[in-house]
Amino acid sequence: MAKLNCWEFMKCGRQPGGEKVDKLGVCPASIESRTDSMNSGKMGGRSCWAITGTFCDGKVQGEFASKMVGCVECKFYRIVVHEEGLNYQGAKEILDRLK
């Protein structure tokens, strides 16, 4: 089974060309090139928990420190950690790329 990016798993429609872009805007995770290929994802699609401004539970999320508590409870986050196993790139690695 193919590894999904967050917008595919969450079906948020905020990726470029997505059905909700006109109303909600493009999600920063879907265009964050610095995290491209991390955790086997496209752009920030499998690093969304460390990217400011993602859209979860119906509202825009803030910076990493304020949103990580909720992200670790997210089903998608847990799937990425499981699928990547020993190759999982965590918050430190992602944030280092975002500097």
C-alpha distances in whole Angstrom, upper triangle without the diagonal:
4,7,9,13,15,17,13,13,17,17,21,21,23,21,23,24,23,25,26,27,31,31,30,29,26,25,26,22,21,24,24,24,25,22,20,17,18,15,13,14,16,20,20,16,15,19,21,22,25,25,29,29,25,25,24,26,28,30,30,29,31,31,29,32,32,29,27,28,26,23,23,23,20,17,15,17,16,13,13,16,14,11,13,16,19,17,18,20,22,25,28,26,24,28,29,28,29,32
4,6,10,13,14,11,11,15,16,18,19,20,18,20,21,20,22,24,24,28,29,27,26,23,21,22,19,17,20,21,21,22,19,16,14,15,13,10,11,12,16,16,13,13,16,18,20,22,23,26,26,23,23,23,24,26,28,27,27,29,29,27,30,30,27,25,27,25,22,22,22,19,17,14,16,16,12,12,15,14,10,12,15,18,16,16,18,20,23,25,23,22,25,27,25,26,29
4,7,10,12,10,9,13,14,17,18,18,16,19,20,19,22,22,23,27,27,25,24,21,19,19,16,15,18,18,18,19,16,14,12,12,9,7,8,10,13,13,10,9,13,14,16,19,19,22,23,19,20,20,22,24,25,24,24,26,25,23,26,27,23,22,24,22,18,18,19,16,14,11,12,13,9,8,12,11,8,10,13,16,14,13,15,17,19,22,20,18,22,23,21,22,26
4,6,8,6,6,10,11,13,14,15,13,16,17,16,18,19,19,23,23,21,21,18,16,17,13,12,15,16,17,18,15,13,12,12,10,9,7,9,12,11,8,8,12,12,15,17,17,20,20,16,17,16,19,20,22,21,21,23,23,21,24,25,21,20,22,20,17,17,18,14,12,9,11,13,10,9,12,13,10,12,15,18,16,15,16,17,19,22,20,18,21,23,21,21,25
4,6,5,6,9,10,11,12,12,10,13,15,13,16,17,17,20,21,18,17,14,12,13,9,9,12,12,14,15,12,11,11,11,10,9,6,7,9,8,4,5,9,9,12,14,14,16,16,13,14,14,17,18,19,18,18,20,20,18,22,22,19,18,20,18,15,16,17,14,13,9,10,13,11,9,13,14,12,13,16,19,16,14,15,16,17,20,18,15,18,20,18,18,22
4,5,5,6,8,8,10,10,10,13,15,13,15,15,15,19,19,16,16,13,10,11,8,8,12,13,15,16,13,13,13,13,12,12,9,9,10,8,5,6,8,7,10,12,12,14,14,10,10,10,13,15,15,15,14,17,17,16,19,19,15,15,17,15,12,14,14,11,10,7,9,12,10,9,13,15,14,14,18,20,18,15,15,16,16,19,18,15,18,20,19,18,22
4,6,5,5,6,7,7,7,10,12,9,11,11,12,16,16,13,13,11,9,11,9,8,11,13,15,17,15,14,15,15,15,14,11,10,11,10,7,9,11,10,12,15,13,15,14,10,10,10,13,14,15,14,15,18,19,18,22,21,17,18,20,17,15,17,17,13,13,10,12,15,14,13,17,18,17,18,21,24,21,19,19,19,19,22,21,18,20,23,21,20,23
4,6,5,8,8,10,9,12,13,10,12,13,14,18,18,16,16,14,12,14,12,10,14,16,17,20,17,16,16,16,15,14,11,11,13,12,9,10,13,12,15,18,17,19,17,14,13,13,15,16,18,18,18,21,22,21,25,24,20,20,22,19,17,19,18,15,13,10,13,15,13,13,17,17,16,17,21,23,21,19,20,20,21,24,23,20,23,25,23,22,26
4,6,8,10,12,12,15,16,13,15,15,17,20,20,18,18,16,14,16,13,13,16,17,19,21,18,17,17,17,15,14,12,13,15,13,10,10,13,12,14,17,17,19,18,14,13,12,14,15,17,17,17,21,22,20,23,23,19,18,20,17,14,16,15,11,10,7,10,12,10,11,14,15,14,16,19,22,20,18,19,19,20,23,23,20,22,25,23,23,27
4,5,8,10,11,15,16,12,13,13,14,18,17,15,16,14,12,15,13,12,16,17,20,22,19,19,19,18,17,17,14,15,16,14,11,12,14,11,13,16,16,17,15,12,10,9,10,11,13,14,15,18,20,19,22,20,17,17,18,15,13,15,14,10,10,8,11,13,12,13,16,17,17,19,21,24,23,20,20,20,20,24,23,20,22,26,24,23,27
4,6,8,10,13,13,9,10,10,12,15,15,13,14,13,12,15,14,12,16,18,20,23,20,20,20,20,19,19,16,15,16,15,12,14,16,14,16,19,18,19,17,13,11,11,12,12,15,15,17,20,22,22,25,23,20,20,22,18,17,19,18,14,13,11,15,17,15,16,19,20,19,21,24,27,25,23,23,23,23,27,26,23,25,28,26,25,28
4,6,8,11,12,8,9,7,9,12,11,10,11,10,9,12,12,11,14,16,19,21,20,19,20,20,20,20,16,16,16,14,12,14,16,13,15,18,16,16,14,10,8,9,10,9,11,12,14,17,19,20,23,21,18,19,21,17,16,19,18,14,15,13,15,18,17,17,21,22,21,23,26,28,26,24,23,23,22,26,25,22,23,27,25,23,27
4,6,8,8,4,5,5,7,10,10,9,9,9,9,12,12,10,13,16,19,21,20,19,20,21,21,20,17,15,15,15,13,16,17,15,17,20,17,18,15,12,10,12,13,12,14,14,16,19,21,22,25,24,21,22,24,21,19,22,22,18,18,16,18,21,20,20,23,25,23,24,28,30,28,26,25,25,25,28,27,23,25,28,25,24,27
4,7,8,5,7,6,5,9,9,7,6,5,5,9,9,8,10,13,16,19,17,17,19,20,20,20,16,14,13,13,11,15,15,13,16,17,14,15,12,9,9,11,13,12,12,12,14,17,18,19,23,22,19,20,23,20,18,21,21,18,19,16,18,21,20,20,23,25,24,24,28,30,27,25,24,24,23,25,25,21,22,25,23,21,24
4,6,5,8,8,7,11,12,10,9,6,6,9,8,5,8,11,13,16,15,14,16,17,18,17,13,11,10,11,9,13,14,12,16,17,14,15,13,11,11,14,16,16,16,14,16,18,20,20,24,23,20,21,24,21,19,22,23,19,19,16,18,21,20,19,22,24,22,23,26,28,25,23,22,23,22,25,23,20,21,24,21,19,23
4,5,9,10,7,10,13,12,9,6,8,10,11,7,8,12,13,17,16,15,17,19,20,19,15,12,11,13,12,16,17,15,19,20,16,17,15,14,14,17,20,19,19,17,19,21,22,23,26,26,23,25,27,25,23,26,26,23,23,20,21,25,23,22,25,27,25,25,29,31,28,26,24,25,24,27,25,22,23,25,22,20,24
4,7,8,7,9,12,12,10,9,11,13,14,11,12,15,17,20,20,18,20,22,23,21,18,15,15,16,15,19,20,18,22,23,20,21,18,16,16,19,21,19,20,19,21,24,25,26,29,29,26,27,30,27,25,28,28,25,25,22,24,27,25,24,28,29,27,28,31,33,30,28,28,28,28,30,29,25,27,29,26,24,27
4,6,6,8,10,10,9,8,10,13,13,10,12,16,18,21,20,19,21,22,22,21,17,15,15,16,14,17,19,17,20,22,19,19,17,15,14,16,18,16,17,17,19,22,24,24,28,27,24,25,27,25,23,26,26,22,22,19,21,24,23,22,26,27,25,26,30,32,29,27,27,27,27,30,28,25,26,29,26,24,28
4,6,7,9,10,10,10,12,16,16,14,16,19,21,25,24,22,24,25,25,24,21,19,19,19,17,20,22,19,22,24,21,21,18,16,15,16,17,15,17,17,20,23,25,26,30,28,25,27,29,25,24,27,27,23,23,21,23,26,25,24,28,29,28,29,32,35,32,30,30,30,29,32,31,28,29,32,29,27,31
4,6,5,6,7,8,10,14,15,13,15,18,21,24,23,22,24,25,25,25,21,19,19,18,17,20,21,18,20,22,19,19,16,14,12,14,15,12,13,14,17,20,22,24,27,25,22,24,26,23,22,25,25,21,22,20,22,25,24,24,27,29,28,29,32,35,32,30,29,29,28,31,30,26,27,30,28,26,29
4,5,5,4,5,8,11,13,11,13,16,18,21,21,21,23,24,25,24,20,18,17,17,16,19,20,17,20,21,18,17,14,13,12,15,16,14,14,14,17,19,21,23,26,25,22,24,26,24,22,26,26,23,23,21,23,26,25,25,28,30,28,29,32,35,32,29,28,28,27,29,29,25,26,28,26,24,26
4,6,6,8,11,14,17,15,16,19,22,24,24,24,27,28,28,28,24,22,20,20,20,23,24,21,23,24,21,20,16,16,14,17,19,16,16,15,19,21,23,25,28,27,25,27,29,26,25,29,29,26,27,25,26,30,29,28,31,33,32,33,36,38,36,33,32,32,30,33,32,28,29,31,29,26,29
4,6,9,12,15,17,16,17,20,23,26,25,25,28,28,29,29,25,23,22,21,20,23,24,20,22,24,20,19,15,15,13,15,16,13,13,13,17,19,22,24,27,25,23,26,27,24,24,27,27,24,25,24,25,29,28,28,31,33,32,33,36,38,36,33,32,31,30,32,32,28,29,32,30,27,29
4,7,8,12,14,13,15,17,20,23,22,23,25,25,26,26,22,20,19,18,17,20,20,17,19,20,17,15,12,11,9,12,13,10,10,10,13,16,18,20,23,21,19,22,24,21,20,24,24,21,22,21,22,25,25,25,28,30,29,30,33,35,33,30,28,28,26,29,29,25,25,28,26,23,26
4,6,9,12,11,12,14,17,20,20,20,23,23,24,24,21,18,16,16,16,19,19,16,18,19,15,14,11,10,10,13,15,13,12,11,14,16,18,20,23,21,19,22,24,22,21,24,25,22,23,21,22,26,26,25,27,30,29,29,32,34,31,29,27,27,25,27,27,23,23,26,24,21,24
4,6,9,7,8,11,14,16,16,16,19,20,21,21,17,15,13,12,13,16,16,13,16,17,13,13,10,9,10,13,16,14,13,11,14,15,17,18,22,21,19,21,23,21,20,23,24,21,22,19,20,24,23,22,25,27,26,26,29,31,28,26,24,24,22,25,24,20,21,23,21,18,21
4,5,6,7,9,12,15,14,14,17,17,18,18,15,13,11,10,10,13,12,10,12,13,10,10,7,6,7,10,14,13,12,9,11,13,14,15,19,18,15,17,20,18,16,19,20,17,19,16,17,20,20,19,21,24,23,23,26,28,25,22,21,20,19,21,21,17,18,20,18,16,19
4,5,5,6,10,11,11,12,15,15,17,17,14,12,9,8,9,12,11,8,11,11,7,7,6,6,9,12,16,15,14,10,11,12,12,13,17,17,15,16,19,18,16,19,21,18,20,17,17,20,20,18,21,24,23,22,25,26,24,21,19,18,16,19,18,14,14,17,15,12,15
4,6,5,9,10,9,10,12,12,13,14,10,9,7,4,6,8,7,5,9,9,6,8,8,6,9,12,15,16,15,12,12,13,13,13,16,17,14,15,18,17,14,17,18,16,17,14,14,17,17,15,17,20,19,18,22,23,20,17,16,15,14,17,16,12,13,16,13,12,15
4,6,8,11,10,9,12,13,14,14,10,8,6,6,6,10,10,9,12,13,10,12,11,9,11,14,17,17,16,14,15,16,16,16,20,20,18,18,21,20,17,20,21,18,18,15,16,19,18,16,19,21,20,19,23,24,21,19,18,18,17,20,18,15,16,18,16,14,18
4,6,9,9,9,12,13,15,15,12,9,6,7,9,12,12,11,14,14,11,12,12,11,14,16,20,20,18,16,16,17,17,17,21,21,19,20,23,22,19,22,24,21,22,18,18,22,21,19,21,24,22,21,25,26,23,21,19,19,18,20,18,15,16,17,14,13,16
4,6,6,7,11,11,14,14,11,9,5,5,9,11,9,9,12,11,8,10,11,11,14,17,21,21,19,16,16,16,15,15,18,19,18,18,22,21,18,20,23,20,21,18,17,21,20,17,20,23,21,20,23,24,20,18,16,16,15,16,15,11,12,14,10,9,12
4,5,5,9,10,13,13,11,8,5,7,10,12,11,12,15,13,11,14,15,15,18,20,24,24,23,20,19,19,18,17,21,23,21,21,24,24,21,23,25,23,24,20,19,23,22,19,21,23,22,20,23,23,20,18,16,17,16,17,15,12,13,13,10,9,12
4,6,9,9,13,13,12,10,7,8,11,12,10,12,14,12,11,13,15,15,19,21,25,25,24,21,19,19,17,16,19,21,20,19,23,23,20,22,25,23,24,20,19,22,22,18,20,23,21,19,22,21,18,17,13,15,14,14,11,9,10,10,6,6,9
4,6,6,9,10,8,8,5,5,8,9,7,9,12,10,9,13,15,14,17,19,23,24,22,20,18,18,16,15,18,20,18,17,21,21,17,19,22,19,20,17,15,18,18,14,16,19,17,15,18,18,15,13,10,12,11,12,10,7,9,10,7,7,11
4,6,9,8,6,5,4,6,8,9,9,11,14,13,12,15,17,16,19,20,24,25,24,21,20,21,19,18,21,23,21,20,23,23,19,21,23,21,21,17,17,19,18,15,17,19,17,15,18,19,15,14,12,14,14,15,13,10,13,13,10,11,14
4,6,5,5,6,6,8,9,8,9,12,15,14,14,18,20,18,21,22,25,26,26,24,22,23,21,19,23,25,22,21,24,23,20,20,23,21,20,17,16,18,16,13,15,17,14,12,15,16,12,12,10,13,15,16,12,11,14,14,12,13,17
4,5,6,8,8,7,9,7,7,10,12,12,12,16,18,17,20,20,24,25,25,22,21,21,19,17,20,22,19,18,21,21,17,17,20,18,18,15,13,15,14,11,12,14,13,10,13,13,10,8,7,9,11,12,9,8,11,12,10,12,15
4,5,9,10,9,9,6,7,11,12,12,14,18,19,17,20,20,23,25,25,23,21,22,20,17,20,22,19,17,20,19,16,15,18,16,15,12,11,12,11,7,8,11,9,6,10,10,7,6,6,9,11,13,10,10,13,14,13,15,18
4,7,9,10,9,7,9,12,15,15,16,20,21,19,21,21,24,26,26,24,23,24,23,20,23,25,22,20,23,22,18,18,21,18,17,14,13,14,12,9,11,12,9,8,11,13,9,9,10,13,15,17,14,13,16,17,15,17,20
4,6,7,5,5,8,10,13,14,14,17,18,16,18,18,21,23,23,21,20,21,20,19,22,23,20,19,22,21,17,18,20,17,16,12,12,15,13,9,12,14,11,11,14,16,12,11,11,13,15,17,14,12,16,17,14,15,19
4,6,5,7,9,11,14,15,14,17,17,15,17,18,22,23,23,21,20,21,21,19,23,24,21,21,24,22,19,20,22,19,19,15,15,18,16,13,16,18,15,14,18,19,16,15,14,16,17,19,16,14,16,18,15,15,19
4,6,8,8,9,13,12,11,14,15,13,16,18,21,22,21,19,18,19,18,17,21,22,20,19,23,21,18,20,22,19,20,16,16,19,18,14,17,19,17,16,20,21,17,16,14,15,15,17,15,12,14,15,12,12,15
4,6,5,6,9,9,8,11,12,10,13,15,18,19,18,16,15,16,15,14,17,18,16,15,19,18,14,16,19,16,17,13,12,16,15,12,15,17,16,15,18,19,16,14,12,13,12,14,13,9,11,14,11,10,14
4,6,6,9,11,10,13,13,10,12,13,17,18,18,16,15,17,17,15,19,19,16,16,19,17,14,16,17,14,14,10,11,14,13,10,13,15,14,14,17,19,16,14,13,14,14,17,15,12,14,17,14,14,18
4,6,8,10,10,14,15,12,14,14,17,19,19,17,16,17,17,15,18,19,16,14,17,16,12,13,15,12,12,9,8,11,10,7,9,12,11,10,13,15,13,10,10,10,11,14,13,10,13,15,14,14,18
4,6,6,7,11,13,11,13,14,17,19,18,16,14,15,13,11,14,16,13,12,15,14,11,12,15,12,13,10,8,12,12,9,10,14,13,12,14,16,13,10,8,8,8,11,10,7,10,12,11,11,14
4,5,5,8,9,7,9,10,14,15,14,12,10,12,11,10,13,14,11,10,13,12,9,11,13,11,13,10,9,12,13,11,12,16,15,15,17,19,17,13,12,11,10,13,13,9,11,14,13,12,15
4,6,8,10,8,10,10,13,15,14,12,9,10,9,7,10,10,7,6,10,9,6,8,11,9,12,10,8,11,13,11,12,15,16,15,17,18,17,13,12,10,8,11,12,9,10,14,14,12,15
4,7,10,9,12,13,16,18,16,13,10,10,8,5,9,10,8,7,11,12,9,11,14,13,15,13,11,14,16,13,14,17,18,16,18,19,17,14,11,9,6,9,10,7,7,10,10,9,12
4,7,7,10,12,16,16,14,11,9,9,7,7,10,11,10,10,14,13,11,14,16,15,17,15,13,16,18,15,16,20,20,19,21,22,19,16,14,12,10,12,12,9,8,12,11,8,11
4,6,9,11,15,15,12,9,7,5,5,6,10,10,9,10,14,13,12,15,17,16,19,17,15,19,20,18,19,23,23,22,24,25,23,20,17,15,12,14,15,12,11,14,13,10,12
4,6,9,13,12,9,6,5,6,7,9,12,11,10,12,15,14,13,16,18,16,19,17,16,20,21,20,21,24,25,24,26,28,26,22,20,18,16,18,19,15,14,18,17,13,16
4,6,10,10,8,6,5,8,9,10,13,12,10,12,14,12,11,14,15,13,15,13,13,17,18,17,19,22,22,21,24,26,24,20,19,17,15,18,18,15,15,18,17,15,17
4,7,7,5,4,6,9,12,13,15,14,11,13,15,12,11,15,15,13,15,13,14,17,18,18,20,22,23,23,26,28,26,22,21,20,18,21,22,18,18,22,21,18,21
4,5,6,6,7,10,13,13,15,13,10,12,13,9,9,13,12,10,12,11,12,15,16,16,18,21,21,22,24,27,25,22,21,19,18,21,22,19,19,23,22,20,23
4,6,8,9,13,15,16,17,15,12,14,14,10,11,14,12,10,12,13,14,16,18,19,20,22,23,24,26,29,28,24,24,22,21,24,25,22,23,26,26,24,27
4,7,9,13,16,17,19,16,14,16,17,13,14,17,16,14,16,16,17,20,21,21,23,25,26,27,29,32,31,27,26,25,23,26,27,24,24,28,27,25,27
4,6,10,13,15,16,14,12,15,15,13,13,17,16,15,17,17,18,20,22,22,24,26,27,27,30,32,30,27,26,24,21,25,26,22,22,26,25,22,25
4,7,10,12,14,12,10,13,15,13,13,17,17,15,18,17,17,20,22,21,23,26,26,26,29,30,29,25,24,22,19,22,23,20,19,23,22,19,21
4,7,9,11,8,6,10,11,10,10,14,14,13,16,16,15,18,20,19,20,23,24,24,26,28,26,23,21,19,16,19,20,17,16,20,20,17,19
4,7,8,6,6,10,12,11,12,15,16,16,19,18,17,20,22,21,22,25,26,25,27,28,27,23,21,18,15,17,19,16,14,18,18,15,17
4,6,6,6,8,11,12,12,14,17,16,20,18,16,20,22,20,20,24,25,24,25,26,24,21,18,16,12,14,16,13,11,15,15,12,13
4,6,5,6,9,10,9,11,14,14,17,16,14,17,19,17,17,21,22,21,22,23,21,18,15,12,9,11,13,11,9,13,14,11,13
4,6,6,8,10,10,12,14,15,19,18,16,18,21,19,19,22,24,23,23,24,23,19,17,14,10,12,15,13,11,14,16,14,15
4,6,7,9,10,12,14,14,18,18,16,18,21,20,20,23,25,24,25,26,25,22,20,16,13,15,18,16,14,18,19,17,18
4,6,6,6,9,11,11,15,14,12,15,18,17,17,20,22,22,23,24,23,19,18,15,12,15,17,15,14,18,18,16,18
4,5,5,6,9,10,13,13,10,13,16,15,14,17,19,19,19,21,20,16,15,12,9,12,15,13,12,16,17,16,18
4,6,6,7,9,13,14,11,13,16,16,15,18,21,20,21,22,22,18,17,14,12,15,18,16,16,19,21,20,21
4,6,5,7,10,12,10,12,15,15,15,18,20,20,21,23,23,19,18,15,14,17,19,17,17,21,22,20,23
4,5,5,9,9,7,9,12,12,12,15,16,17,18,20,19,15,15,12,11,15,16,14,15,19,19,18,20
4,5,8,9,6,7,11,11,10,12,15,15,16,17,18,14,14,11,11,14,16,15,16,19,20,19,22
4,6,9,7,7,11,12,12,13,16,17,17,20,20,17,17,15,15,18,20,18,19,23,23,23,25
4,5,5,6,9,10,11,13,14,16,17,20,19,16,17,15,15,18,19,17,19,22,22,22,25
4,5,5,6,9,10,11,12,14,15,19,19,16,17,16,17,20,21,19,21,24,24,24,27
4,5,5,6,9,10,10,12,14,17,16,14,15,14,15,19,18,16,19,22,21,21,24
4,5,5,6,9,10,11,12,15,14,11,12,11,11,15,15,14,16,19,19,18,22
4,5,5,6,9,10,11,14,14,11,13,12,13,17,17,16,18,21,21,22,25
4,5,5,6,8,10,13,13,11,13,13,15,19,18,17,20,22,22,22,26
4,5,5,6,8,11,10,8,10,10,13,16,15,14,17,19,18,19,22
4,6,5,6,9,9,6,8,9,11,14,14,13,16,18,18,19,22
4,6,5,9,10,8,11,12,15,18,17,17,20,22,22,23,26
4,6,9,9,8,11,13,16,19,17,17,20,22,21,23,26
4,6,5,5,8,10,14,16,14,14,18,19,18,20,23
4,5,6,9,11,15,16,15,16,19,20,20,22,25
4,6,9,11,14,15,14,15,19,19,19,22,24
4,6,9,13,14,11,13,16,16,16,19,21
4,6,10,11,10,10,14,15,15,17,19
4,7,8,6,7,10,11,11,13,16
4,6,6,6,9,10,11,13,15
4,6,5,6,8,10,10,12
4,5,5,6,9,10,11
4,6,5,6,9,10
4,5,5,6,9
4,5,5,6
4,5,5
4,6
4
